[in-house]
Amino acid sequence: MHSSTHDAIAAAWRIESAKVVATVARMVRDVAVAEELAQEALVAALERWPRDGLPDKPGAWLMATAKNRALDHLRHQQMQARKHEELGRDLEAQEALIVPDFTDALDAARQDEIGDDLLRLMFTACHPVLPTEARVALTLKLLGGLTTHEIARAFLVPEPTVAQRIVRAKQKLREARVPFEAPRGEELQARLASVLEVVYLVFNEGYTATAGGDWMRPALAEEALRLARMLAELAPDAAETHGLAALLELQASRLHARTDAEGRPILLAEQDRSRWDRLLIRRGLAALARADALSPQRGPYALQAAIAACHAQAPSAEATDWPAIAALYGQLAQVMPSPVVELNRAVAVGMAFGAAEGLAIVERLLDDKALRNYQWLPSIQGDLLARLGRKDEARAAFERAAALAGNAREKALLLERAQRLAPH
Protein backbone atom coordinates (compact mmCIF):
# COMPACT_ATOMS: atom_id res chain seq x y z
CA MET A 1 0.00 0.00 0.00
CA HIS A 2 1.27 3.48 -0.91
CA SER A 3 2.07 5.48 2.21
CA SER A 4 -0.09 8.36 0.92
CA THR A 5 -3.13 6.05 0.72
CA HIS A 6 -2.37 4.64 4.14
CA ASP A 7 -2.03 8.18 5.55
CA ALA A 8 -5.33 9.18 3.96
CA ILE A 9 -7.10 6.18 5.52
CA ALA A 10 -5.53 6.89 8.93
CA ALA A 11 -6.54 10.56 8.73
CA ALA A 12 -10.11 9.73 7.67
CA TRP A 13 -10.44 7.20 10.48
CA ARG A 14 -9.10 9.61 13.09
CA ILE A 15 -11.57 12.30 12.04
CA GLU A 16 -14.62 10.14 11.39
CA SER A 17 -14.32 7.12 13.72
CA ALA A 18 -16.21 8.68 16.65
CA LYS A 19 -19.15 9.65 14.40
CA VAL A 20 -19.19 6.21 12.81
CA VAL A 21 -19.10 4.35 16.15
CA ALA A 22 -21.71 6.68 17.65
CA THR A 23 -24.15 6.28 14.75
CA VAL A 24 -23.79 2.50 14.65
CA ALA A 25 -24.13 2.31 18.45
CA ARG A 26 -27.52 4.03 18.16
CA MET A 27 -28.58 1.33 15.70
CA VAL A 28 -27.30 -1.73 17.57
CA ARG A 29 -27.47 -0.33 21.14
CA ASP A 30 -24.16 -1.90 22.10
CA VAL A 31 -20.91 0.09 22.16
CA ALA A 32 -18.69 -3.00 21.88
CA VAL A 33 -20.57 -4.32 18.83
CA ALA A 34 -20.64 -0.84 17.30
CA GLU A 35 -16.87 -0.54 17.56
CA GLU A 36 -16.39 -3.98 15.99
CA LEU A 37 -18.64 -3.04 13.06
CA ALA A 38 -16.84 0.27 12.62
CA GLN A 39 -13.52 -1.60 12.62
CA GLU A 40 -14.90 -3.86 9.87
CA ALA A 41 -15.57 -0.73 7.80
CA LEU A 42 -11.97 0.35 8.38
CA VAL A 43 -10.70 -3.07 7.26
CA ALA A 44 -12.85 -2.78 4.13
CA ALA A 45 -11.28 0.63 3.41
CA LEU A 46 -7.79 -0.82 3.87
CA GLU A 47 -8.67 -3.54 1.34
CA ARG A 48 -10.53 -1.48 -1.25
CA TRP A 49 -9.15 2.07 -1.30
CA PRO A 50 -5.63 1.09 -2.42
CA ARG A 51 -7.20 -0.91 -5.26
CA ASP A 52 -10.13 1.33 -6.26
CA GLY A 53 -8.72 4.71 -5.32
CA LEU A 54 -9.81 7.11 -2.58
CA PRO A 55 -13.53 7.93 -2.55
CA ASP A 56 -14.56 11.57 -2.94
CA LYS A 57 -15.95 11.56 0.60
CA PRO A 58 -13.97 9.10 2.74
CA GLY A 59 -16.04 9.77 5.87
CA ALA A 60 -19.29 9.08 4.01
CA TRP A 61 -17.85 5.83 2.65
CA LEU A 62 -16.84 4.65 6.14
CA MET A 63 -20.22 5.66 7.58
CA ALA A 64 -22.21 3.91 4.85
CA THR A 65 -20.12 0.74 5.06
CA ALA A 66 -20.46 0.59 8.85
CA LYS A 67 -24.21 1.21 8.68
CA ASN A 68 -24.60 -1.62 6.17
CA ARG A 69 -22.62 -3.88 8.49
CA ALA A 70 -24.99 -2.84 11.30
CA LEU A 71 -28.03 -3.71 9.18
CA ASP A 72 -26.49 -7.12 8.41
CA HIS A 73 -25.92 -7.60 12.13
CA LEU A 74 -29.55 -6.71 12.91
CA ARG A 75 -30.84 -9.02 10.15
CA HIS A 76 -28.75 -11.82 11.58
CA GLN A 77 -30.27 -11.18 15.00
CA GLN A 78 -33.71 -11.21 13.42
CA MET A 79 -33.06 -14.58 11.80
CA GLN A 80 -31.89 -15.92 15.14
CA ALA A 81 -35.05 -14.51 16.73
CA ARG A 82 -33.15 -13.78 19.90
CA LYS A 83 -35.13 -10.84 21.21
CA HIS A 84 -38.39 -9.26 20.20
CA GLU A 85 -36.94 -5.89 21.22
CA GLU A 86 -34.13 -6.19 18.71
CA LEU A 87 -36.62 -7.07 15.98
CA GLY A 88 -38.21 -3.68 16.59
CA ARG A 89 -34.88 -1.94 16.32
CA ASP A 90 -34.17 -3.81 13.10
CA LEU A 91 -37.41 -2.48 11.59
CA GLU A 92 -36.50 1.01 12.74
CA ALA A 93 -33.07 0.67 11.15
CA GLN A 94 -34.62 -0.71 7.92
CA GLU A 95 -36.58 2.54 7.54
CA ALA A 96 -33.25 4.39 7.32
CA LEU A 97 -31.76 2.08 4.67
CA ILE A 98 -28.68 3.56 3.11
CA VAL A 99 -28.63 4.64 -0.50
CA PRO A 100 -26.18 2.63 -2.59
CA ASP A 101 -24.07 5.68 -3.42
CA PHE A 102 -21.61 5.75 -0.52
CA THR A 103 -20.47 9.28 -1.31
CA ASP A 104 -23.93 10.70 -0.57
CA ALA A 105 -24.54 8.73 2.62
CA LEU A 106 -23.14 11.22 5.09
CA ASP A 107 -24.91 14.11 3.34
CA ALA A 108 -28.15 12.19 3.84
CA ALA A 109 -27.63 11.98 7.60
CA ARG A 110 -28.96 14.85 9.67
CA GLN A 111 -26.09 16.70 11.33
CA ASP A 112 -27.96 17.26 14.59
CA GLU A 113 -28.55 13.51 14.78
CA ILE A 114 -24.79 12.93 14.45
CA GLY A 115 -24.25 15.43 17.27
CA ASP A 116 -26.76 13.64 19.48
CA ASP A 117 -25.05 10.32 18.75
CA LEU A 118 -21.62 11.71 19.67
CA LEU A 119 -23.01 13.10 22.92
CA ARG A 120 -24.55 9.70 23.73
CA LEU A 121 -21.22 8.00 23.01
CA MET A 122 -19.33 10.44 25.22
CA PHE A 123 -21.70 9.95 28.15
CA THR A 124 -21.60 6.17 27.70
CA ALA A 125 -17.80 5.97 27.58
CA CYS A 126 -17.56 8.18 30.68
CA HIS A 127 -20.30 6.43 32.66
CA PRO A 128 -19.63 6.45 36.45
CA VAL A 129 -20.15 2.67 36.55
CA LEU A 130 -16.60 2.43 35.12
CA PRO A 131 -13.41 3.12 37.10
CA THR A 132 -11.64 6.34 36.11
CA GLU A 133 -8.75 4.72 34.21
CA ALA A 134 -11.25 2.67 32.17
CA ARG A 135 -13.27 5.79 31.31
CA VAL A 136 -10.10 7.53 30.12
CA ALA A 137 -8.97 4.58 27.96
CA LEU A 138 -12.42 3.99 26.46
CA THR A 139 -12.94 7.69 25.70
CA LEU A 140 -9.59 7.97 23.91
CA LYS A 141 -10.35 4.78 21.95
CA LEU A 142 -13.93 5.57 20.93
CA LEU A 143 -13.93 9.37 20.72
CA GLY A 144 -10.28 10.11 20.11
CA GLY A 145 -9.74 7.38 17.55
CA LEU A 146 -6.47 6.44 19.28
CA THR A 147 -5.15 2.90 18.99
CA THR A 148 -4.52 0.78 22.07
CA HIS A 149 -0.80 1.16 21.38
CA GLU A 150 -1.06 4.98 21.31
CA ILE A 151 -3.00 5.08 24.59
CA ALA A 152 -0.51 2.73 26.27
CA ARG A 153 2.42 4.83 25.04
CA ALA A 154 0.79 8.05 26.22
CA PHE A 155 0.21 6.79 29.75
CA LEU A 156 3.38 4.67 29.93
CA VAL A 157 1.55 1.46 30.76
CA PRO A 158 1.84 -1.92 29.00
CA GLU A 159 -0.35 -2.30 25.92
CA PRO A 160 -2.05 -5.48 27.27
CA THR A 161 -3.07 -3.49 30.37
CA VAL A 162 -4.85 -0.87 28.26
CA ALA A 163 -6.42 -3.54 26.06
CA GLN A 164 -7.74 -5.32 29.14
CA ARG A 165 -9.15 -2.09 30.56
CA ILE A 166 -11.04 -1.41 27.34
CA VAL A 167 -12.41 -4.95 27.07
CA ARG A 168 -13.52 -4.93 30.72
CA ALA A 169 -15.08 -1.49 30.31
CA LYS A 170 -17.23 -2.64 27.38
CA GLN A 171 -18.21 -5.77 29.28
CA LYS A 172 -19.14 -3.72 32.35
CA LEU A 173 -21.32 -1.40 30.27
CA ARG A 174 -23.07 -4.41 28.78
CA GLU A 175 -23.56 -6.15 32.13
CA ALA A 176 -24.83 -2.95 33.77
CA ARG A 177 -27.17 -2.44 30.80
CA VAL A 178 -26.07 1.16 30.49
CA PRO A 179 -28.45 2.75 27.98
CA PHE A 180 -26.93 4.40 24.92
CA GLU A 181 -28.37 7.83 25.60
CA ALA A 182 -27.48 11.33 26.70
CA PRO A 183 -29.07 12.05 30.09
CA ARG A 184 -31.35 15.05 30.51
CA GLY A 185 -32.12 17.56 33.23
CA GLU A 186 -30.64 16.97 36.67
CA GLU A 187 -29.15 13.65 35.60
CA LEU A 188 -27.24 15.45 32.85
CA GLN A 189 -25.56 17.72 35.39
CA ALA A 190 -24.64 14.76 37.61
CA ARG A 191 -23.19 12.75 34.73
CA LEU A 192 -21.55 15.74 33.06
CA ALA A 193 -19.04 15.93 35.91
CA SER A 194 -17.70 12.50 34.97
CA VAL A 195 -17.28 13.46 31.31
CA LEU A 196 -15.53 16.72 32.16
CA GLU A 197 -13.23 14.94 34.62
CA VAL A 198 -12.06 12.46 31.98
CA VAL A 199 -11.19 15.18 29.46
CA TYR A 200 -9.47 17.20 32.22
CA LEU A 201 -7.41 14.17 33.33
CA VAL A 202 -6.31 13.44 29.77
CA PHE A 203 -5.21 17.06 29.30
CA ASN A 204 -3.31 17.16 32.58
CA GLU A 205 -1.37 14.02 31.70
CA GLY A 206 -0.39 15.64 28.41
CA TYR A 207 0.42 19.01 29.99
CA THR A 208 2.66 17.63 32.76
CA ALA A 209 3.43 13.93 32.41
CA THR A 210 3.41 12.01 35.69
CA ALA A 211 6.24 9.69 34.63
CA GLY A 212 8.78 8.99 31.89
CA GLY A 213 11.46 11.07 30.24
CA ASP A 214 9.35 13.86 28.71
CA TRP A 215 8.03 16.88 30.60
CA MET A 216 4.92 16.99 28.39
CA ARG A 217 3.01 14.84 25.91
CA PRO A 218 1.57 17.50 23.58
CA ALA A 219 -0.40 15.02 21.43
CA LEU A 220 -2.39 13.94 24.47
CA ALA A 221 -3.05 17.55 25.50
CA GLU A 222 -4.20 18.36 21.95
CA GLU A 223 -6.53 15.33 21.94
CA ALA A 224 -8.13 16.50 25.21
CA LEU A 225 -8.53 20.00 23.77
CA ARG A 226 -10.29 18.53 20.72
CA LEU A 227 -12.65 16.56 22.99
CA ALA A 228 -13.36 19.65 25.10
CA ARG A 229 -14.24 21.66 21.97
CA MET A 230 -16.49 18.84 20.78
CA LEU A 231 -18.24 18.69 24.15
CA ALA A 232 -18.81 22.46 24.19
CA GLU A 233 -20.51 22.18 20.79
CA LEU A 234 -22.58 19.15 21.78
CA ALA A 235 -23.72 20.57 25.15
CA PRO A 236 -23.82 24.33 24.40
CA ASP A 237 -26.12 25.23 27.31
CA ALA A 238 -23.88 23.74 30.04
CA ALA A 239 -21.67 26.50 31.44
CA GLU A 240 -18.95 24.18 32.68
CA THR A 241 -18.38 22.63 29.24
CA HIS A 242 -17.34 26.13 28.11
CA GLY A 243 -15.44 26.59 31.38
CA LEU A 244 -13.39 23.46 30.68
CA ALA A 245 -12.87 24.42 27.03
CA ALA A 246 -11.68 27.87 28.18
CA LEU A 247 -9.28 26.37 30.71
CA LEU A 248 -7.74 23.97 28.20
CA GLU A 249 -7.46 26.60 25.43
CA LEU A 250 -5.64 28.96 27.81
CA GLN A 251 -3.37 26.28 29.24
CA ALA A 252 -2.59 24.89 25.77
CA SER A 253 -1.58 28.38 24.63
CA ARG A 254 1.58 27.98 26.74
CA LEU A 255 2.63 24.52 25.51
CA HIS A 256 5.35 25.69 23.11
CA ALA A 257 6.93 27.94 25.76
CA ARG A 258 7.10 25.30 28.51
CA THR A 259 10.29 23.56 27.31
CA ASP A 260 13.59 24.64 25.82
CA ALA A 261 15.24 23.21 22.70
CA GLU A 262 16.51 20.21 24.72
CA GLY A 263 13.08 19.47 26.20
CA ARG A 264 13.94 20.82 29.66
CA PRO A 265 11.10 22.46 31.62
CA ILE A 266 10.72 26.24 31.69
CA LEU A 267 8.64 27.44 34.63
CA LEU A 268 5.86 29.99 34.13
CA ALA A 269 7.78 33.02 35.45
CA GLU A 270 10.67 32.37 33.05
CA GLN A 271 8.68 31.63 29.89
CA ASP A 272 9.04 33.71 26.73
CA ARG A 273 5.49 35.06 26.47
CA SER A 274 5.94 35.92 22.81
CA ARG A 275 5.78 32.14 22.23
CA TRP A 276 2.32 31.89 23.79
CA ASP A 277 -0.34 31.16 21.17
CA ARG A 278 -2.48 34.30 20.91
CA LEU A 279 -5.21 32.54 18.90
CA LEU A 280 -5.70 29.95 21.65
CA ILE A 281 -5.77 32.75 24.24
CA ARG A 282 -8.51 34.56 22.29
CA ARG A 283 -10.47 31.31 21.98
CA GLY A 284 -10.06 30.66 25.70
CA LEU A 285 -11.24 34.14 26.70
CA ALA A 286 -14.25 33.81 24.38
CA ALA A 287 -15.16 30.43 25.89
CA LEU A 288 -14.86 31.88 29.41
CA ALA A 289 -17.17 34.72 28.41
CA ARG A 290 -19.72 32.15 27.16
CA ALA A 291 -19.47 30.24 30.43
CA ASP A 292 -20.02 33.44 32.41
CA ALA A 293 -23.00 34.40 30.24
CA LEU A 294 -24.63 31.02 30.93
CA SER A 295 -24.05 31.07 34.69
CA PRO A 296 -23.25 33.96 37.04
CA GLN A 297 -21.96 31.39 39.54
CA ARG A 298 -18.65 30.07 38.21
CA GLY A 299 -17.97 26.36 38.55
CA PRO A 300 -14.54 24.76 39.18
CA TYR A 301 -13.43 24.77 35.53
CA ALA A 302 -14.58 28.33 34.86
CA LEU A 303 -12.76 29.50 38.00
CA GLN A 304 -9.56 27.74 36.92
CA ALA A 305 -10.01 29.28 33.46
CA ALA A 306 -10.33 32.73 35.06
CA ILE A 307 -7.02 32.10 36.87
CA ALA A 308 -5.40 31.03 33.58
CA ALA A 309 -6.85 34.17 31.96
CA CYS A 310 -5.06 36.36 34.54
CA HIS A 311 -1.76 34.80 33.46
CA ALA A 312 -2.63 34.99 29.76
CA GLN A 313 -3.49 38.69 29.93
CA ALA A 314 -0.40 39.72 31.92
CA PRO A 315 2.28 41.19 29.61
CA SER A 316 5.00 39.92 31.95
CA ALA A 317 5.40 37.74 35.03
CA GLU A 318 5.94 40.88 37.13
CA ALA A 319 2.70 42.42 35.85
CA THR A 320 0.57 39.42 36.88
CA ASP A 321 -2.43 40.33 39.06
CA TRP A 322 -1.56 37.99 41.92
CA PRO A 323 -4.12 39.42 44.39
CA ALA A 324 -6.88 38.60 41.84
CA ILE A 325 -5.48 35.08 41.39
CA ALA A 326 -5.33 34.56 45.16
CA ALA A 327 -8.97 35.67 45.42
CA LEU A 328 -10.00 33.29 42.62
CA TYR A 329 -8.24 30.41 44.37
CA GLY A 330 -10.18 31.36 47.50
CA GLN A 331 -13.42 31.03 45.52
CA LEU A 332 -12.23 27.73 44.03
CA ALA A 333 -11.53 26.42 47.53
CA GLN A 334 -15.16 27.16 48.41
CA VAL A 335 -16.54 25.39 45.32
CA MET A 336 -14.04 22.52 45.16
CA PRO A 337 -12.16 22.24 48.46
CA SER A 338 -8.97 20.19 48.16
CA PRO A 339 -5.42 20.33 49.54
CA VAL A 340 -4.07 20.82 45.99
CA VAL A 341 -6.25 23.93 45.53
CA GLU A 342 -5.04 25.21 48.89
CA LEU A 343 -1.42 24.59 47.85
CA ASN A 344 -1.96 26.60 44.66
CA ARG A 345 -3.59 29.34 46.75
CA ALA A 346 -0.40 29.39 48.86
CA VAL A 347 1.64 30.18 45.75
CA ALA A 348 -0.69 33.03 44.78
CA VAL A 349 -0.79 34.41 48.33
CA GLY A 350 3.01 34.20 48.50
CA MET A 351 3.32 36.20 45.28
CA ALA A 352 0.62 38.72 46.23
CA PHE A 353 1.33 39.30 49.93
CA GLY A 354 4.84 37.96 50.57
CA ALA A 355 6.58 34.61 50.89
CA ALA A 356 5.94 34.38 54.65
CA GLU A 357 2.16 34.51 54.10
CA GLY A 358 2.37 31.76 51.48
CA LEU A 359 4.66 29.62 53.64
CA ALA A 360 2.20 29.77 56.55
CA ILE A 361 -0.42 28.09 54.33
CA VAL A 362 2.10 25.49 53.10
CA GLU A 363 3.14 24.57 56.62
CA ARG A 364 -0.48 23.80 57.48
CA LEU A 365 -0.50 21.31 54.58
CA LEU A 366 2.70 19.43 55.48
CA ASP A 367 0.87 16.77 57.49
CA ASP A 368 -1.95 16.31 54.97
CA LYS A 369 -2.00 12.62 53.98
CA ALA A 370 -3.36 13.42 50.51
CA LEU A 371 -0.17 15.37 49.72
CA ARG A 372 2.30 12.93 51.30
CA ASN A 373 3.72 11.83 47.93
CA TYR A 374 2.95 15.03 46.00
CA GLN A 375 6.27 16.49 44.86
CA TRP A 376 4.89 20.00 44.38
CA LEU A 377 4.32 20.42 48.14
CA PRO A 378 8.03 20.37 49.10
CA SER A 379 8.86 22.10 45.80
CA ILE A 380 6.63 25.08 46.61
CA GLN A 381 7.86 25.01 50.20
CA GLY A 382 11.44 25.17 48.87
CA ASP A 383 10.64 28.12 46.63
CA LEU A 384 9.07 30.11 49.47
CA LEU A 385 11.92 29.26 51.87
CA ALA A 386 14.49 30.35 49.28
CA ARG A 387 12.72 33.69 48.84
CA LEU A 388 12.94 34.16 52.62
CA GLY A 389 16.70 33.48 52.52
CA ARG A 390 16.43 30.14 54.35
CA LYS A 391 18.70 28.39 51.85
CA ASP A 392 19.57 25.19 53.72
CA GLU A 393 15.91 24.42 54.46
CA ALA A 394 15.00 25.30 50.88
CA ARG A 395 17.66 22.97 49.47
CA ALA A 396 16.43 20.09 51.66
CA ALA A 397 12.85 20.74 50.47
CA PHE A 398 13.87 20.65 46.79
CA GLU A 399 15.77 17.39 47.40
CA ARG A 400 12.66 15.86 49.01
CA ALA A 401 10.60 17.01 46.02
CA ALA A 402 13.09 15.46 43.56
CA ALA A 403 12.92 12.15 45.42
CA LEU A 404 9.11 12.11 44.96
CA ALA A 405 9.11 13.15 41.27
CA GLY A 406 8.23 10.36 38.84
CA ASN A 407 9.07 12.39 35.74
CA ALA A 408 12.77 12.44 34.80
CA ARG A 409 12.72 16.07 33.53
CA GLU A 410 10.94 17.22 36.66
CA LYS A 411 13.43 15.40 38.91
CA ALA A 412 16.37 17.02 37.09
CA LEU A 413 14.81 20.49 37.43
CA LEU A 414 14.26 20.06 41.18
CA LEU A 415 17.79 18.74 41.77
CA GLU A 416 19.19 21.67 39.80
CA ARG A 417 17.24 24.10 41.99
CA ALA A 418 18.61 22.35 45.10
CA GLN A 419 22.16 22.53 43.72
CA ARG A 420 21.91 26.28 43.17
CA LEU A 421 21.32 26.68 46.91
CA ALA A 422 24.35 24.56 47.95
CA PRO A 423 27.07 26.46 49.86
CA HIS A 424 30.07 27.33 47.67
N, C-alpha and C positions, 0 to 999 in steps of 0.2 A: 504494500500500500504506500502511495506517495505520502510524504510527511505533510504536505499541504492539505491533502484530503483528510488525513488523520487529525490534523489540527482543527480543520473545519468541523469535523464530527465532535471533537472534544469541546470546542467552543459552543456549538449548538446545544450539546447536552448540558453543559454548565448553565447556560442561560435558560433553557426550556424545561429541564428535568423536574423542577418543583411543580410547574404548572401541569406537566404531564401526569406526574404521580398524584397530584391533588385531584385532577379531573377524573382519573381512573378510580381513585379511592371513593369518590362520590358514587360511582357506578357500582362498584363491587363491595363497598362498605367494609373493607379490610385493608389496612395500610400495608401489611406485609405482602398480600397478594398484589396490591396495586404496584408496589415497587418491583415485584418480579415481572409483572406484565410490561412495565415501563422499560425494564432492563431487556426484555425480549425485543422491544422496538429498537433499542440501541444496538443490539446484536444484528438485527435486520439491516440497520443503517450501515454497520461495519461491513456487512456482506454485500450490500447492493450499491451503495454510493460509489465505491471505487470502480465498480463495473459499469454502472449506468450514468455516472456523473452526479454532481450535487444538484438536488432539487432547488427550484427557485425560492421556496420557503421551507428551509430545513425544519423549523419548529413545527410548522403545520404537518409536515410529513411524519415527524415523530409522534405528534398528537394523534393523527388519524390512525397510524399503525397501532399505537397502544390502545386506542378506543376499540379498534377491530378485534384486538386480542381480548379485550375485556368482554366484548359481545360473545366471542367464542367461548370464553370461560363461563359466562352466564348461560349460554345454550347448553354447555356440557352439564352444568348444575341442573338445568331443567330436565335434561334427559335422564339424569340420575334421580330426579324427583326427591331431592334431599329435604328441601324445606319449601313449604308453601310461600313463605315470606319472600324467598329469593326468586320464586316464579314471578311474583308481582314486580320485583325490581327489574327482572329480565324484560317484562312487557314495557315497563317505563323506559328502559334503555333502548328497546326496539323502536320506540317512537322517535328517538333521536338518532336514527341510523345515519351513518356517515356517507356523504356523497363519495363516489369513487375517485374523484379528482382530489388527490391528497393536498395539492397546493392551495385549495380553497377551504380546506377543513377548518383551519384556525380562524379564518375570516368569518366562517359560519357560526362560530361559537360566540356567545355574548360575553363581552369583556367583564361585565360586572359579575357574571357567573364564575369566571376564572378567578376573580378577586375573592369571591366568597369561598371558593374551593381552597385557595391558598391559605386563607384565614383559618378554615377548618383544619387544614393539615398542620399549621403552626400550633394551634391549640391542642391538637391530638399528640403531636411529637413532644410537646412540653407539658403533658398532663401530670398533675401532682402524684398520680399513682406510681410514677417512675422515680427512681432515685436520681439525684441531680446529674451525676456523671452520665447516666443513660440518656437523660433528656438532651444534654449537650451533644453527645455522639449522634443521636437519632436526628436532631435538628440539623446538624452539619451535613449528615448523609442525605436526608430527604429534601431539605430546603436550600442547603448550600451546594448540593451536587458534588460534595467532596467524596473521594474514594476512602475506603477503610484505611488504606496505606497513608493517605494524606492526613487523616484525622490522627492516626497513631503517631505520625512524625511530628505533628503540631504539638501534641501533648506529651511527647516523649514517653509513650507507653508502648508495650509490644502490640503488634498488629492483631494477634489472636485475642488479646484482651479487649480491644475495641470491637472486633467482630462479635465476640461473645456478648458484650454489652448490648449491641444492636439487636442481635437475635433474641436475647432475653427480653429486651424492651418491647419488641413486636409481640412476643408471646404473652407478655404481661398485659398489654393492651387488649389482646384477643381474649385472654382469660377473664379480665375485668369487664369485658364487654363495653369498653369505652366507645361511646357513639362518635361517629365522624361528623362533628358539627361544631360550629362556633357558638359558645354560650351567649346568652343575652342578659341584659339587666344587671342585677346584683351579682349573679354568677360570673358574668363577664369580668367585672372588676376583681373578683376573688381569683379567677384563673389567670387574668392578665398579668398579675404579679409574677407568676411562674414563668410566663413567656419572656417578660422583660428581664427577669433574673438570668435566664439562659443566655440571652444575647449579650447582656452585661458581662457575664462570666467569660464568654468567648472573647469579647473585646479585651478584657483585662489581661487574659493570658497572652494575647498578642501584643499588648502595649508594654507589659513588663513580665517576661517569662519567669515562671517560678523555678525552673531548673534548666540545665543544659549550658551550652557555651555562648548562646546569643542573648543579648540584653532584651531584644524584641523579636517578635515574629509578625512582621507587617502584614503578611497575607492573611493571617488569622484576624487581625484587627480590621482589615478591609472587608473581610467576609461578614464580620459582626456589624460593621457600618452598613453594608448592603442589606442585611436582614432588618436592621433598625429602620432604614428608609422604607423598606417594603411594609413593615408593620405600621408605620405612620400613615402610609397610603391606605392600608387595608382597614385600619381602625382610626379614622380621622377625627372622631369626636372624643377620643380618650386623651386627656391632657398629658398623661405620663408617657404615652408613646412618643409624643413630640418632645417631651422632656428628655427622654433617653436618646432620641435622635440628635437633639441639640448637644447633649453631653458628649456623645461619641464624635460628632462632627468637630466640635471644639478641641477635644483631646487629640483626634487624628490630625488636626492641623499642625501639631507639633512633631509628628513622627520623624520627619526628615532632619529635624534639628536635635534629636535626642541622642545621636551617636556621632562620633567623629569618623574620619576616613578608615580607621582601623576597627571600627565597631565598638569602641569604648564608650561608656555612658557619659552624657553631658547633662548635668543637673539643670533644673529649670532656670535658676538665677544666672547661669553661665551660657545659656543658649543664645545663638545668633537669631534674633527675632525676625530678621529679614528672610530667613528660611522657613518661617511659618507660612502655611498655605492660606492666603487671604480669602480665596473662594470658599474653602471649608469654614473659615471663621464667619463669613457672611451667611452661609447656609445655617450654621449653628445658631447665630443670633436670631435669624428669621424663625427657626424652629422653636427657640425659647419664647419668642414673642407669640407664636401660635399657642404654645402651652399656657402662657399667662392669660391669653384672651379666652381660653376655654375654662380656666379655673383660677380664681383669685388666690386660692390656697395652694401654694406650691407643694408638690410631692417630693420624695427623695431625689428623683432623677432631675427634676427641674431645678431643685436647690443646688445640686452638684453642678448642673449646667451653668447656673448663675455664678457660681464660684469660678468655673472655667472661663466664663465670659469676662470676669474681672481681670484675669491673667491675659486673656486674648486682647483686651482693649488697652492694656497698659503699654505705653511705648518703650518702657524699659523696666528692668526688675526693680529699680529704685522708685519708679513712679507707680508701682502697684498699690492699689487701695487696700492695704492689709486690714485696717479697721472694718471695712465693709465685708471682707472675706471672713474675719473672725465672727462678725455678727451672723453671717449666713451659716457658718458652721454651728453656731449656737442654735439657730432655727432647725438645722438638720438633726442636731442632737435631740431636739424635742420630737421631731417626726419619726426619726429612725435612730433611737439611742443605741450606741455600740461603742466599745472601747477604741475601735479604729477611728471612728468619727471624732471621739474626744482627743485622740492622739493628733489627728490632723488639725483640730482646733488649737491644740497646744502650739503647733508650728505657727499658725496665723497670729495667735496672741503674742507669741515670742517676737514676731516681726513687727506687730503693731504697737506693742506696749513694753517691749524689752525682754531680753532673754530670761531674766529671773522670773518673770510672770509665766512664761511658757514652761520653764523648768518645774515650777510648782505643780503645774497640771501633770507633767510627765511623771514626777515622783509619786503622784497618787495612783498612777497606772502600773508602777513597777511590780506590784504583787498580783496584778490581774491575771488569772489563769489563762484566759483567752489569748493573752499576748505573750505567753511564756516563750514560745518559739518564733515570735514575730520579729524579724531582724530590724524592722524599721523603728521599733521602740528604743533599743540601745543606740541605734544610729542617730535618731533625733535627739536623744539625751546627749550623745557625744557632741553634736553640733551646738546645742545650747550651752553645754559646759565649756566648749572651746571659746565661744563668744564671750563668756564670763571670765576667760583667762585661766580656767582650771584645767590645764593641759594634760596633766597625768591622768586625771579622772576621765577626761574626754578620750584620751588614747585607749584606755582600758575599755571604755564603752564601744568604741569603733571596733576593737578586736573581738569583743563579745558578739557584735553585730555580724562581723565577717564569719565567725564560727557558725552562725545560724543560717547564713545565706546559702540557698541551694543553687543559685545561678552563678556561674563562674565569673562573668563580667562584673556582677554586683559584688562578689567576694573580693575581687581585685581592687575595685574602687574603694571599698571600705578599708582594706588593708593599707592602701595608698594614703588615705586620709589619716589613719593611725600613725603611719610612718612620718608624715609631715610634722606630727606633734612630738616625735621622739627628741630627747635632749641631744644636742650636738656636742 
